[in-house]
């Protein structure tokens, strides 16, 4: 299903379509990410930051929020949205699935 996961409504539509198609959700894997390397912090436009957060963080939240009530009893939300971020200085980091597990642990 093509679309823009930075948009909360599209995230809800994706989950609704999956439930319509398969009847339930056993596993949710989010694998959407956006990354743009810049030379300095000053080079990052406000819109670029907003789009990165909406795609890499907010989409995972909206997908999980829509999916958890529709997960089967043994359903497992998860995240592979862990792009390696490489800064020109050589510093790097990742976002992790542990946050998703904590967010969705209690239904």
Helices and strands as residue ranges (DSSP letters): H 8-22, E 25-30, G 41-43, H 46-53, I 54-58, H 59-68, E 71-79, E 85-86, E 92-93, H 98-104
